[in-house]
Amino acid sequence: MLGSYNRLNTSAFHFSICLKISSFEVPECGLSHSLPIDSFIGSPLSLILPRPRSLNIVQHRLFLMVRSEATSQPRVSALAKRVHGWSWQAFPIGMGTGAVYVTLSGITARSPTLTLVETVFYFLNMSLFLLNTLTLLTQAIVYPRQAWRLLNDPVKGIFVPLVVLSFATIIIGTINYAVPPGHVSPEFIYALFWHGLCWVRMLDLFSNADDLVQPTSRPDSFHSGICIFSISDGQSNMLVGVISFNVLRTMSPEDTRAVGVLVAGYFFQGIGFFMTFFYLCIYIIRIMTTGFLDGHQANGAFVACGPPGFTALALLKLGDRARIILPAHGLISPTAGEIWYASSAMAALMLYGLAVFFFVFGILPYWFKLHKHLHEILGCWALTFPNVGWISTTRVLADLFHIPGFTYIHFAMAVLMCATWAILFVLTVIAFWKGLIFCSEDEDVLKDMKDSSTHTTPMHEAKPSTTNNMV
């Protein structure tokens, strides 16, 4: 039966409802102008709609039953949708914020204004870290199934180790802006360094706990077995060497604890570099096979700059500290420190060239390959943090080889880093305001609320999301 609604206040909206009375079933309900009727049933407009003239009493009761069922659905608050939709992809925003003050700290022409700007970014980074941590903790308590789903997601799950990298930028900022004024003691930084290493190991184990107890929980080969440990180990250990030489700045070379920090820096930096270097080889093979990365994956081209860039920076700085620490303790040989420094400088120069090559290799086709979609803005934060390594290495090489041109290049890249951060931050705020990121649908929130109350489905059976994001 086809019934048409009379006009309401002579508006241009014409409603039609299709009701099939056989067996008291309603197979389809529709609204003209391509608007489904369930989009307005339950709204204030539907509550004041008059009864259709051409519908009999049975049809009208069916309509009232459908409307009553729709109006009885609970409403989800905006805060609940935000908490449910939060993910580990929020940590690259803090990493990009930390990339700004880490890059600016290499500028030799210091001024109170520059220090103030760096300090503002430092506190903003800590605020973002606390916001992400508390929101994800709240999500794990209120929506445990969604939290477990994110940990096992083939795409979003690989962002879990980024919490360590984000925390590493906070440690570097604390050393730069809290230790010199005396707000934080060197002993606290030393303890924080070792606690951070323990956190890395615990996070690697926790993020892969499902693979330890259920090796076949993920059907795809890319996220199974040793591949998972390779990715997490490489990402979480990549900044250990950088943190080590910053910690050594607060310690006396004669302190016996400095030897342990030096050895740990080389040790874990080696793990992080070589684990990620294996995936750099896969990246090159893919470029040769399928061409430049397209769409949201175009951002991943800049991630390749991180391993060689940060390793080059760590080798130069650790080698510089080694030539003081090793002779002070009479280790290996009297000239061991100079040999370490010379070999580190040679290796760092080669890795620096590789990082610059990856940057040029990624920036040339970037604008033509990138999809300009606002909901993919989180992947664009790869433009910031991975490039900090080779940019800071440029400044160190300027002092090492007395090349003034490198100083100007570093300053120009620092300005570009600030401009890139400003653009990305504004676009991220716009995407957040429009609900394009960190926002779940009402149905997803209600489903997890219902599942959490009934506990009928095991957590490991939750299907991972396939949202396109930067890997």
C-alpha positions in Angstrom: 0.0 0.0 0.0 1.2 3.5 -0.8 0.2 6.4 1.4 1.2 10.0 1.0 1.4 12.5 3.9 -0.2 15.9 3.7 1.9 19.0 3.7 3.1 20.3 7.0 3.0 24.2 7.2 3.2 24.3 3.3 6.8 23.1 3.4 8.5 21.5 0.5 8.9 18.2 2.2 6.7 15.4 0.9 6.8 12.2 2.7 5.7 8.8 1.5 5.6 5.5 3.3 5.5 2.0 1.8 3.8 -0.5 4.1 3.1 -4.1 3.3 0.3 -5.5 5.4 0.7 -9.2 4.6 1.7 -11.0 7.7 1.9 -7.6 9.4 5.4 -7.0 7.9 6.9 -3.7 7.0 9.6 -4.5 4.4 10.5 -1.0 3.5 10.0 2.5 4.7 11.2 5.4 2.7 11.2 9.2 2.5 11.1 11.2 -0.7 14.0 13.3 -1.9 16.3 10.2 -1.2 16.0 10.6 2.6 15.3 7.4 4.5 12.4 7.6 6.9 14.5 6.2 9.8 16.5 9.4 9.5 13.6 11.5 10.8 11.6 8.9 12.8 12.3 9.8 16.4 13.1 13.4 15.6 10.9 16.3 16.8 9.5 16.6 13.3 8.2 13.0 13.3 6.5 13.6 16.6 4.2 16.3 15.1 3.5 14.6 11.8 -0.3 14.1 11.4 -1.7 10.7 10.8 -1.8 9.9 7.0 -5.3 10.2 5.6 -5.1 7.2 3.4 -3.9 4.7 6.0 -6.3 2.5 7.8 -6.2 1.8 11.5 -3.9 -1.3 11.1 -1.4 0.6 9.0 -1.4 3.5 11.4 -0.7 1.3 14.3 2.2 -0.3 12.5 3.6 3.2 11.8 3.3 4.2 15.5 5.0 0.9 16.5 8.0 1.7 14.2 8.2 5.3 15.5 8.0 4.2 19.1 10.8 1.7 18.6 13.0 4.3 17.0 12.3 6.9 19.7 13.2 4.4 22.4 16.8 4.0 21.2 19.3 5.6 23.7 21.3 8.6 22.6 25.1 8.6 22.7 26.8 11.7 24.0 29.6 13.4 22.0 32.1 12.6 24.8 31.3 8.9 24.6 31.8 8.9 20.9 35.1 10.7 21.2 36.4 8.3 23.9 35.3 5.3 21.9 36.8 6.6 18.7 40.2 7.5 20.2 43.2 5.5 18.9 46.9 5.1 19.3 47.3 7.2 16.1 47.0 10.3 18.3 50.6 9.9 19.6 52.2 11.0 16.3 50.7 14.5 17.0 52.7 14.7 20.2 55.7 13.3 18.5 55.4 16.0 15.8 55.1 18.7 18.6 58.3 17.3 20.2 60.0 17.4 16.8 59.7 21.1 16.8 61.6 21.9 20.0 64.1 19.1 19.3 64.9 20.7 15.9 65.0 24.3 17.3 67.3 23.2 20.1 70.1 22.7 17.5 70.1 26.4 16.6 73.3 28.0 17.9 72.1 31.6 17.9 70.2 31.3 21.2 67.8 33.9 22.6 65.3 34.1 25.4 62.5 34.2 22.9 63.7 31.0 21.2 64.0 29.3 24.5 60.5 30.4 25.4 59.0 29.0 22.2 60.7 25.7 22.7 59.4 25.5 26.3 55.9 26.2 25.1 56.1 23.3 22.7 57.6 21.2 25.4 54.6 21.7 27.7 52.2 21.3 24.8 53.8 17.9 24.1 53.4 16.8 27.7 49.7 18.0 27.6 49.0 15.9 24.5 50.8 12.9 26.0 48.6 13.1 29.1 45.5 13.6 27.1 46.2 10.6 24.9 47.2 8.4 27.8 44.2 9.3 30.0 41.7 9.0 27.1 43.0 5.5 26.1 42.9 4.4 29.7 39.3 5.6 30.0 38.5 3.7 26.8 40.1 0.6 28.2 37.9 0.8 31.3 34.6 1.9 29.7 34.9 0.2 26.4 37.3 -2.7 26.9 36.3 -4.4 23.6 37.2 -1.4 21.6 40.6 -1.1 23.4 41.3 -4.7 22.7 40.2 -4.3 19.1 42.7 -1.4 18.6 45.6 -3.5 20.0 44.8 -6.3 17.5 44.0 -4.1 14.5 46.3 -4.8 11.5 46.7 -1.1 10.8 46.1 0.8 14.0 47.9 -1.8 16.2 51.3 -0.9 14.9 51.0 2.6 16.4 51.1 1.2 19.9 54.9 1.5 20.3 54.7 5.1 19.4 53.8 5.9 23.0 57.4 5.1 23.8 58.7 7.5 21.1 56.4 10.2 22.3 57.6 9.7 25.9 61.2 9.9 24.6 60.7 13.4 23.2 59.4 14.4 26.7 62.6 13.0 28.3 64.7 15.0 25.8 62.7 18.2 26.5 63.1 17.6 30.3 66.9 17.4 29.9 67.0 20.6 27.8 64.6 22.8 29.7 64.2 21.4 33.2 67.7 20.2 34.2 69.7 23.4 33.5 67.4 25.6 35.7 67.7 23.0 38.5 64.0 21.9 38.4 65.0 18.3 37.8 68.1 16.6 39.1 70.5 14.5 37.0 69.8 11.5 39.3 66.1 11.7 38.3 67.0 11.7 34.6 69.3 8.7 35.2 66.5 6.7 36.9 64.0 7.8 34.2 66.3 6.5 31.5 66.4 2.9 32.9 62.7 3.0 33.7 62.1 4.0 30.1 64.0 1.0 28.9 62.0 -1.3 31.1 58.8 0.3 29.7 60.0 -0.4 26.2 60.4 -4.1 27.0 57.1 -4.4 28.8 55.2 -2.6 26.0 56.7 -4.9 23.4 55.6 -7.9 25.3 52.1 -6.4 26.1 51.4 -5.3 22.6 52.2 -8.9 21.3 50.6 -10.9 24.2 47.9 -12.1 21.9 50.5 -13.5 19.5 52.2 -15.3 22.4 49.2 -17.2 23.5 47.4 -17.5 20.1 50.0 -17.6 17.3 47.3 -17.9 14.6 45.0 -15.1 15.9 45.9 -13.0 12.9 45.3 -14.6 9.5 47.6 -12.3 7.5 51.3 -13.3 7.4 52.5 -9.7 7.7 51.1 -9.5 11.3 52.2 -12.9 12.6 55.2 -14.4 14.4 58.5 -12.6 14.3 57.3 -9.8 12.1 55.4 -8.2 14.9 58.4 -8.2 17.2 60.5 -6.8 14.5 58.2 -3.8 14.0 57.7 -3.0 17.7 61.4 -3.5 18.6 62.6 -1.3 15.8 60.2 1.5 16.5 60.5 1.5 20.3 64.3 1.2 20.3 65.0 3.8 17.7 65.5 6.7 20.1 67.4 4.9 22.9 70.7 6.1 21.5 69.5 9.6 21.2 68.2 9.6 24.7 71.5 8.1 25.9 73.7 10.9 24.7 71.3 13.4 26.2 71.4 11.6 29.5 75.2 11.6 29.3 75.2 15.4 29.1 73.9 15.5 32.6 76.5 13.0 34.0 80.2 13.3 34.8 82.5 11.3 32.5 84.2 9.9 35.6 80.9 8.5 36.9 80.9 4.7 36.5 77.2 4.8 35.6 78.1 6.7 32.5 79.7 3.5 31.0 76.4 1.7 31.4 74.4 4.4 29.7 77.0 4.5 26.8 76.9 0.8 26.3 73.1 0.7 26.5 72.8 3.5 24.0 74.9 1.6 21.4 73.2 -1.7 22.2 69.6 -0.7 21.8 70.3 1.7 18.9 71.7 -1.2 17.0 68.6 -3.3 17.7 66.3 -0.5 16.5 68.3 0.4 13.4 68.9 -3.1 12.1 65.3 -4.3 12.7 63.9 -1.3 10.8 66.6 -1.6 8.2 65.2 -4.9 7.1 61.9 -3.2 6.4 63.7 -0.5 4.5 64.8 -3.2 2.1 61.2 -4.3 1.7 60.2 -0.7 1.1 62.8 -0.4 -1.7 61.6 -3.7 -3.3 58.0 -2.4 -3.2 59.0 0.9 -4.9 60.8 -1.0 -7.6 57.8 -3.4 -8.1 54.8 -1.1 -7.9 56.2 2.5 -8.1 55.9 5.3 -5.7 53.5 5.0 -2.8 50.1 6.3 -3.5 47.3 7.8 -1.4 47.6 7.7 2.3 50.6 5.5 2.0 52.6 8.4 0.5 53.2 9.6 4.0 55.0 6.4 4.8 57.8 7.4 2.5 59.1 9.9 5.1 59.1 7.2 7.8 62.0 5.7 6.0 64.1 8.8 6.8 63.9 8.0 10.6 66.1 4.9 11.1 69.2 6.2 9.2 68.8 9.8 10.4 68.4 9.1 14.1 71.1 6.4 14.0 73.5 8.9 12.3 72.8 11.4 15.1 73.2 8.8 17.8 76.5 7.6 16.5 78.0 11.1 16.3 76.9 12.1 19.7 77.7 8.8 21.4 81.1 8.7 19.7 81.8 12.2 21.0 81.0 11.1 24.6 82.9 7.8 24.2 86.2 9.5 23.5 85.9 11.1 27.0 84.3 8.3 29.0 86.4 5.4 27.8 89.8 7.0 28.6 88.5 8.2 31.9 87.9 4.6 33.0 90.9 3.1 31.2 88.7 0.8 29.1 89.9 -1.2 26.0 92.9 1.0 25.2 94.1 4.6 25.6 93.0 5.5 22.1 89.7 3.5 22.1 87.6 6.7 22.6 89.1 8.4 19.5 88.8 5.2 17.4 85.1 4.9 18.4 84.5 8.6 17.5 86.2 8.3 14.2 84.4 5.1 13.2 81.1 6.5 14.4 81.6 9.7 12.3 82.3 7.7 9.2 79.3 5.5 9.6 77.1 8.4 10.5 78.1 10.3 7.4 77.0 7.4 5.2 73.7 6.9 7.0 73.1 10.7 6.8 73.4 10.4 3.0 70.9 7.6 3.0 68.4 9.6 5.1 68.6 12.6 2.8 68.1 10.3 -0.2 65.0 8.9 1.3 63.7 12.4 2.0 64.2 13.5 -1.6 62.9 10.2 -2.8 59.7 10.8 -0.8 59.2 14.6 -1.3 59.4 14.7 -5.1 56.2 12.7 -5.9 54.5 13.5 -2.6 52.0 16.2 -3.7 51.0 14.3 -6.8 50.5 10.9 -5.0 48.8 12.2 -1.8 45.0 12.0 -1.5 43.9 15.4 -0.2 41.3 14.0 2.2 40.9 15.6 5.6 40.0 12.4 7.3 43.5 11.1 6.5 45.3 14.0 8.2 46.8 11.9 10.9 49.0 10.1 8.4 50.5 13.4 7.4 52.2 13.8 10.7 54.9 11.6 9.3 56.2 14.7 7.7 57.5 15.9 11.1 59.1 13.5 13.5 61.0 11.1 11.1 62.9 14.0 9.6 64.2 15.3 12.9 67.1 12.8 12.8 68.8 13.9 9.6 68.0 17.6 10.2 69.7 17.5 13.6 72.6 15.5 12.1 73.1 18.3 9.5 73.8 20.7 12.4 76.3 18.3 14.0 78.1 17.8 10.7 78.4 21.5 10.2 80.5 21.7 13.4 82.4 18.5 12.7 83.5 19.4 9.2 83.3 23.3 9.5 80.8 23.6 6.7 78.8 26.9 7.2 76.3 25.9 4.5 75.0 23.0 6.7 74.2 25.6 9.4 72.0 27.5 7.0 70.3 24.3 5.8 69.5 23.3 9.4 68.0 26.7 10.1 65.9 26.6 6.9 64.6 23.1 7.7 63.8 24.2 11.3 61.6 27.0 10.0 59.9 24.6 7.6 59.4 22.2 10.5 57.6 24.9 12.4 55.5 25.9 9.4 54.6 22.2 8.7 53.5 21.7 12.3 51.3 24.8 12.2 49.5 23.7 9.1 49.0 20.1 10.3 47.8 21.2 13.7 45.2 23.5 12.2 44.0 20.8 9.8 43.9 18.3 12.6 41.8 20.6 14.8 39.4 21.1 11.9 39.1 17.4 11.2 38.5 16.8 14.9 35.8 19.5 15.1 34.0 18.0 12.1 34.1 14.5 13.6 36.3 13.1 10.8 38.8 11.7 13.3 38.6 10.2 16.8 34.8 9.9 16.6 32.8 6.7 16.5 29.3 6.2 15.2 26.4 5.9 17.6 25.8 2.3 16.5 29.4 1.2 17.3 29.3 2.8 20.8 25.9 1.2 21.6 27.1 -2.2 20.3 30.2 -2.1 22.6 28.1 -0.9 25.5 25.7 -3.8 25.0 28.4 -6.4 24.5 30.3 -5.1 27.6 27.1 -5.6 29.7 26.3 -9.1 28.4 29.8 -10.5 28.0 28.7 -13.0 25.4 31.5 -12.8 22.8 35.2 -13.5 23.6 37.4 -10.5 23.1 39.8 -12.3 20.7 36.9 -12.8 18.3 36.5 -9.1 17.6 37.2 -8.3 14.0 39.9 -5.7 13.3 39.2 -2.5 11.5 40.3 -1.9 7.9 40.4 1.9 8.1 43.0 3.3 5.6 45.7 5.0 7.5 49.4 5.6 7.2 51.5 2.5 8.0 
